[in-house]
Amino acid sequence: MSRKKTKSRHMTDETFAELTKSAKQALAYERGEVSGHRVTRIAVPRPPRPMSSADIARGLLPNGGKVGEKMLNR
C-alpha cells in the first residue's frame, strides 16, 4: 500500500498578501468607498422553468416523446 502524500508547499506570504489586498479592494468597491475601477458586468440568463420528468422525457425523445413513452412504459 502506498501512503498518501501531503502537500509540502503552502501559499507564500507574497501570494497571501496579494490575495488579501485584492479581497479588501473588492470589498471597498462594493461598499462604494472607492471608484475608478474597471468592472465588467455580464448578463446572467434566467434560470430554466421547473419541469417534471414527463416534460423532460417529451422534450428529449423523438416524435414528441410518443414513441419513447411507449418504449419506457412497457
C-alpha positions in Angstrom: 0.0 0.0 0.0 1.2 3.5 -0.8 0.9 6.3 1.7 -1.0 9.5 0.9 1.4 12.3 0.1 0.7 15.6 1.8 1.4 18.9 0.2 4.7 20.3 1.4 4.3 23.7 -0.3 1.9 26.2 1.1 0.9 29.6 -0.2 3.8 32.1 0.0 3.5 35.2 2.1 3.6 37.4 -1.0 0.8 35.5 -2.7 -1.3 35.7 0.5 -0.7 39.4 0.8 -1.8 40.0 -2.8 -4.9 37.9 -2.3 -5.8 39.8 0.9 -5.2 43.1 -0.8 -7.5 42.1 -3.8 -10.2 41.0 -1.4 -10.1 44.3 0.5 -10.2 46.3 -2.7 -13.3 44.3 -3.9 -15.0 44.8 -0.6 -14.2 48.6 -0.6 -15.6 48.8 -4.2 -18.8 47.0 -3.3 -19.3 49.3 -0.2 -18.9 52.3 -2.5 -15.8 53.6 -0.7 -13.6 53.8 -3.9 -14.4 54.3 -7.5 -12.5 54.2 -10.8 -12.0 50.5 -11.1 -12.8 48.8 -14.3 -15.8 46.5 -13.9 -17.2 44.1 -16.4 -20.8 43.2 -15.9 -22.3 40.2 -17.7 -26.0 39.4 -18.2 -26.9 36.2 -16.5 -29.6 34.2 -18.3 -32.8 33.4 -16.4 -33.0 30.0 -14.8 -35.0 27.4 -16.7 -38.6 26.9 -15.6 -39.2 23.9 -13.4 -40.1 20.8 -15.4 -41.5 17.4 -14.4 -39.8 14.2 -15.5 -42.6 13.7 -18.1 -41.9 17.1 -19.6 -38.3 16.3 -19.9 -39.0 12.9 -21.5 -41.3 14.5 -24.0 -38.8 17.2 -24.9 -35.8 14.8 -25.2 -37.4 11.9 -27.0 -38.1 11.8 -30.8 -41.6 12.3 -32.2 -42.7 14.4 -29.3 -42.0 11.6 -26.9 -44.8 9.3 -28.1 -42.6 6.5 -29.3 -40.2 6.8 -26.5 -43.0 6.9 -23.9 -44.4 3.7 -25.3 -41.0 2.1 -25.0 -40.5 3.4 -21.4 -44.0 2.3 -20.3 -43.7 -1.4 -21.4 
